[in-house]
Amino acid sequence: MCAEVYEGYGSLSAESIVYVNGEFYPRDEARISVFDSGILYGDGVFEAIRLFNSKPFKQVEHIERLYRSAKALGINIQLTKEEIKRAMEATIKRNKGMENAYVRILVTRGEKKAVGLDPRLCVDRPTVIIFAVPVGEAKSESSLIVSSIRRTPPECLDPKIKSINYLNNILAKIEAIHAGADDALMLDIRGFIAEATGANVFIVKEGRMATPQADNILDGITRRAIIDLAKSNGFEVQERNVTLQEVYTADEIFLTGTSEDVCAVTSVGGRTIGDGKLGPTTEKIMRLYRGMTQP
């Protein structure tokens, strides 16, 4: 199984300290309004950042994307990027055992003075929440199903906006759970491979790698790091449409993401991928990624 399902991942203990709008609260005292637009309408954005040996991975890139997503939704965060960075660092320092951790930054449009879609009903400033949870060692293999739930197409919502509304992904995850699999592979509206519920997808055939082009997916920061890392180490990487037939007949498949790091896929829809074990290309990518994140 991948990182998000191993024991202890994402556990917020009673001693956890959470940042909410400039103040720090114990987990059980952290509160936002029930009239917050994020709760009422899923109206907000977020980023997740990994710490490896106390060092944030691609922090600048994640914070830049947070601000791009917020601007696309017309949310003025009202904090500078440096202030967000300092708030994140302060949150980490107030929590114990965060040498290897997962940090989440959420920004909603804020509290509403009346129930309604109109963003002008928000009374004050956006709501900013930051929390951190420890991460142990992830397992390296995962099984997938092919979900009946399609990735929201860019004609409906730009996938480059990392919003807090993950309902499609949650429904696909529920299908995977009911099928006894670890995760679900989501297709785009045309039937090409899009991504897993919270990770990008790579296939390997005869030593060459391919990953869905970024038109219909969230262009993950870990995905981009893996592409650059693979190319700099002599791998051919294509960004293109990937079919389900190519998935079923791939020599190897792996997932990438902030939660997953690099995770091998051993089966899809009950079909064994390769020999059903961690393949040599995936193993090398894992090793290179560990070398980059944990030198």
C-alpha positions as CSV (number, residue, x, y, z in Angstrom):
1,M,0.0,0.0,0.0
2,C,1.1,3.6,-0.5
3,A,2.0,6.2,2.0
4,E,-1.5,7.4,2.9
5,V,-2.8,4.0,4.1
6,Y,0.0,2.9,6.4
7,E,-0.5,3.0,10.1
8,G,0.0,6.4,11.7
9,Y,0.0,8.4,8.6
10,G,-1.8,11.7,9.0
11,S,-2.5,11.2,12.7
12,L,-3.3,14.4,14.5
13,S,-2.6,13.7,18.2
14,A,-4.3,15.6,21.0
15,E,-1.0,17.5,21.4
16,S,-1.1,18.7,17.8
17,I,-1.0,22.5,17.3
18,V,-3.0,24.0,14.5
19,Y,-2.6,27.5,12.9
20,V,-5.9,29.3,12.2
21,N,-5.8,32.9,11.0
22,G,-2.7,34.0,12.8
23,E,-3.3,32.1,16.1
24,F,-2.2,28.7,17.3
25,Y,-4.6,26.3,19.0
26,P,-4.5,22.7,20.4
27,R,-6.1,20.3,18.0
28,D,-9.4,20.1,20.0
29,E,-9.7,23.9,20.2
30,A,-9.0,24.8,16.6
31,R,-12.3,26.2,15.1
32,I,-13.6,28.0,12.1
33,S,-17.2,29.3,11.5
34,V,-19.9,26.9,10.3
35,F,-20.7,29.6,7.8
36,D,-17.2,29.5,6.3
37,S,-17.5,29.4,2.5
38,G,-15.1,26.4,2.4
39,I,-17.6,24.4,4.5
40,L,-20.7,25.7,2.7
41,Y,-19.5,25.4,-0.9
42,G,-16.0,23.7,-1.0
43,D,-14.8,27.2,-1.8
44,G,-11.0,27.3,-1.3
45,V,-7.6,26.0,-2.2
46,F,-4.9,24.0,-0.5
47,E,-1.3,22.8,-0.8
48,A,0.5,19.8,0.8
49,I,4.2,20.0,1.4
50,R,6.5,17.2,2.6
51,L,9.3,17.6,5.1
52,F,12.3,15.3,4.6
53,N,14.9,15.4,7.4
54,S,13.2,18.7,8.6
55,K,13.6,20.3,5.1
56,P,10.5,21.2,3.1
57,F,10.5,19.7,-0.4
58,K,9.8,22.2,-3.2
59,Q,8.3,24.7,-0.7
60,V,8.6,27.7,-3.1
61,E,6.8,25.8,-5.9
62,H,4.0,24.7,-3.6
63,I,3.4,28.2,-2.2
64,E,3.6,29.7,-5.7
65,R,0.9,27.2,-6.8
66,L,-1.2,28.1,-3.8
67,Y,-1.3,31.7,-4.8
68,R,-2.0,30.9,-8.4
69,S,-4.9,28.7,-7.4
70,A,-6.3,31.4,-5.1
71,K,-6.0,34.1,-7.7
72,A,-7.8,31.9,-10.2
73,L,-10.7,31.7,-7.7
74,G,-10.6,35.4,-7.0
75,I,-9.4,34.8,-3.4
76,N,-7.0,37.5,-2.0
77,I,-5.0,35.6,0.6
78,Q,-4.0,38.9,2.3
79,L,-0.8,37.4,3.5
80,T,2.5,37.6,1.6
81,K,4.2,34.4,0.4
82,E,6.9,35.1,3.0
83,E,4.3,35.4,5.7
84,I,2.7,32.1,4.7
85,K,6.2,30.5,4.8
86,R,6.9,31.9,8.2
87,A,3.4,30.7,9.5
88,M,4.2,27.2,8.2
89,E,7.6,27.2,9.8
90,A,6.1,28.4,13.1
91,T,3.5,25.6,13.0
92,I,6.1,23.0,12.4
93,K,8.2,24.2,15.3
94,R,5.2,24.0,17.7
95,N,4.7,20.4,16.9
96,K,6.9,17.6,18.0
97,G,8.5,14.9,15.8
98,M,8.2,16.7,12.5
99,E,11.5,15.7,11.0
100,N,9.6,13.8,8.4
101,A,6.1,15.2,8.0
102,Y,3.2,16.3,5.9
103,V,2.2,19.9,6.1
104,R,-1.1,21.2,4.7
105,I,-2.0,24.8,4.0
106,L,-5.7,25.6,3.4
107,V,-7.2,28.9,2.3
108,T,-11.0,29.4,2.0
109,R,-12.8,32.5,0.9
110,G,-13.8,33.1,4.5
111,E,-16.9,33.4,6.7
112,K,-20.2,34.5,5.1
113,K,-22.7,36.9,6.6
114,A,-25.5,35.1,4.8
115,V,-26.0,31.8,3.0
116,G,-25.5,32.2,-0.7
117,L,-23.0,31.7,-3.5
118,D,-22.2,35.4,-4.0
119,P,-18.6,35.8,-2.8
120,R,-19.4,39.3,-1.7
121,L,-21.2,37.8,1.2
122,C,-17.9,37.0,2.8
123,V,-17.6,39.4,5.7
124,D,-13.9,39.7,6.5
125,R,-10.8,38.0,5.3
126,P,-10.0,34.5,3.9
127,T,-9.6,31.7,6.4
128,V,-6.0,30.3,6.6
129,I,-5.3,27.0,8.3
130,I,-2.0,25.2,8.6
131,F,-1.3,21.8,10.3
132,A,1.4,19.3,10.3
133,V,1.4,15.5,10.9
134,P,4.3,13.1,11.1
135,V,5.0,10.6,8.3
136,G,6.6,7.2,8.8
137,E,8.2,5.0,6.1
138,A,5.8,4.3,3.2
139,K,5.2,0.9,1.8
140,S,6.3,0.6,-1.9
141,E,3.5,-1.2,-3.6
142,S,-0.2,-0.5,-4.5
143,S,-3.2,-2.1,-6.2
144,L,-5.6,-0.1,-8.3
145,I,-9.0,-0.4,-9.9
146,V,-10.3,1.6,-12.9
147,S,-12.9,3.9,-11.5
148,S,-16.2,4.7,-13.2
149,I,-15.8,8.3,-11.9
150,R,-14.2,10.5,-14.5
151,R,-11.7,13.3,-13.8
152,T,-13.5,16.6,-14.1
153,P,-12.6,17.9,-17.6
154,P,-10.9,21.3,-18.1
155,E,-14.1,22.4,-20.0
156,C,-15.7,22.4,-16.6
157,L,-12.9,23.3,-14.2
158,D,-9.3,24.0,-14.8
159,P,-7.4,21.0,-13.2
160,K,-4.5,23.3,-12.4
161,I,-6.6,24.9,-9.6
162,K,-5.8,22.8,-6.5
163,S,-9.2,23.3,-4.9
164,I,-10.5,21.8,-1.6
165,N,-13.4,20.2,-3.5
166,Y,-12.3,16.6,-4.1
167,L,-15.7,15.0,-4.4
168,N,-14.9,13.1,-7.7
169,N,-11.7,11.8,-6.2
170,I,-13.5,10.7,-3.0
171,L,-16.1,8.8,-4.9
172,A,-13.4,7.1,-6.9
173,K,-11.6,6.2,-3.6
174,I,-14.8,4.7,-2.2
175,E,-15.0,2.5,-5.3
176,A,-11.5,1.3,-4.7
177,I,-12.2,0.6,-1.0
178,H,-15.3,-1.4,-1.9
179,A,-13.3,-3.4,-4.4
180,G,-10.5,-4.2,-1.9
181,A,-7.9,-2.1,-3.8
182,D,-5.6,0.6,-2.5
183,D,-6.6,3.3,-4.9
184,A,-8.4,4.0,-8.2
185,L,-7.2,5.0,-11.6
186,M,-9.4,7.8,-13.0
187,L,-9.9,8.3,-16.8
188,D,-10.6,11.7,-18.5
189,I,-13.8,12.4,-20.3
190,R,-12.4,10.9,-23.5
191,G,-11.3,7.6,-21.9
192,F,-7.6,8.3,-21.6
193,I,-5.7,7.8,-18.3
194,A,-5.9,10.9,-16.1
195,E,-4.5,10.2,-12.6
196,A,-5.1,8.3,-9.4
197,T,-7.3,9.9,-6.7
198,G,-4.4,11.8,-5.2
199,A,-1.4,11.0,-7.4
200,N,0.0,11.2,-10.9
201,V,0.6,8.1,-13.0
202,F,3.6,6.8,-15.0
203,I,3.8,3.7,-17.1
204,V,7.0,2.0,-18.2
205,K,7.3,-0.1,-21.4
206,E,10.7,-1.5,-22.6
207,G,12.5,1.0,-20.3
208,R,10.6,4.1,-21.7
209,M,8.3,6.1,-19.5
210,A,5.0,7.8,-20.4
211,T,2.7,10.0,-18.3
212,P,-0.6,11.7,-19.2
213,Q,-0.1,15.1,-20.6
214,A,-1.0,17.9,-18.3
215,D,-4.1,19.2,-20.1
216,N,-6.6,17.1,-18.1
217,I,-4.7,16.6,-14.8
218,L,-3.2,18.4,-11.9
219,D,0.4,18.8,-13.0
220,G,1.9,17.6,-9.7
221,I,5.0,19.2,-8.3
222,T,6.4,15.7,-7.5
223,R,5.4,14.6,-11.0
224,R,7.4,17.4,-12.5
225,A,10.4,16.7,-10.3
226,I,10.3,13.0,-11.3
227,I,10.2,13.9,-15.0
228,D,13.2,16.2,-14.7
229,L,15.0,13.6,-12.5
230,A,14.3,10.8,-15.0
231,K,15.4,12.8,-18.0
232,S,18.6,13.9,-16.3
233,N,19.5,10.3,-15.7
234,G,19.0,9.1,-19.2
235,F,15.4,8.0,-19.3
236,E,13.1,8.8,-22.1
237,V,9.9,10.3,-20.8
238,Q,6.9,11.1,-23.0
239,E,4.0,13.4,-21.9
240,R,1.1,12.2,-24.0
241,N,-2.3,10.5,-24.1
242,V,-2.1,7.1,-22.4
243,T,-4.7,4.4,-23.1
244,L,-6.1,1.8,-20.7
245,Q,-4.7,-0.9,-23.0
246,E,-1.2,0.5,-22.5
247,V,-1.8,0.4,-18.7
248,Y,-2.9,-3.3,-18.8
249,T,0.2,-4.2,-20.9
250,A,2.8,-2.0,-19.2
251,D,6.0,-3.6,-17.8
252,E,5.7,-1.3,-14.8
253,I,3.5,1.4,-13.4
254,F,4.2,3.8,-10.6
255,L,2.4,6.7,-8.8
256,T,3.9,10.0,-7.7
257,G,2.7,12.6,-5.3
258,T,3.3,14.5,-2.1
259,S,1.6,11.7,-0.1
260,E,2.8,8.8,-2.2
261,D,6.4,9.8,-3.0
262,V,7.0,7.1,-5.6
263,C,4.8,4.0,-5.3
264,A,4.8,0.9,-7.5
265,V,1.5,-0.4,-8.9
266,T,1.4,-4.2,-9.0
267,S,-2.1,-4.7,-10.3
268,V,-4.9,-2.7,-12.1
269,G,-8.4,-4.0,-12.2
270,G,-7.2,-7.5,-11.1
271,R,-4.7,-7.6,-13.9
272,T,-1.1,-8.2,-12.8
273,I,1.3,-5.5,-14.0
274,G,4.6,-7.0,-15.2
275,D,5.6,-9.7,-12.8
276,G,3.5,-8.2,-10.0
277,K,6.6,-6.9,-8.2
278,L,8.6,-3.8,-7.9
279,G,10.2,-3.3,-11.3
280,P,13.8,-2.2,-12.0
281,T,12.9,1.2,-13.6
282,T,10.5,2.0,-10.7
283,E,13.1,0.9,-8.2
284,K,15.8,3.1,-9.8
285,I,13.4,6.1,-9.8
286,M,12.6,5.5,-6.1
287,R,16.3,5.4,-5.3
288,L,17.0,8.6,-7.3
289,Y,14.1,10.3,-5.6
290,R,15.3,9.3,-2.2
291,G,18.7,10.7,-3.1
292,M,17.2,14.0,-4.1
293,T,14.9,14.4,-1.0
294,Q,17.0,12.7,1.6
295,P,20.7,13.4,0.6
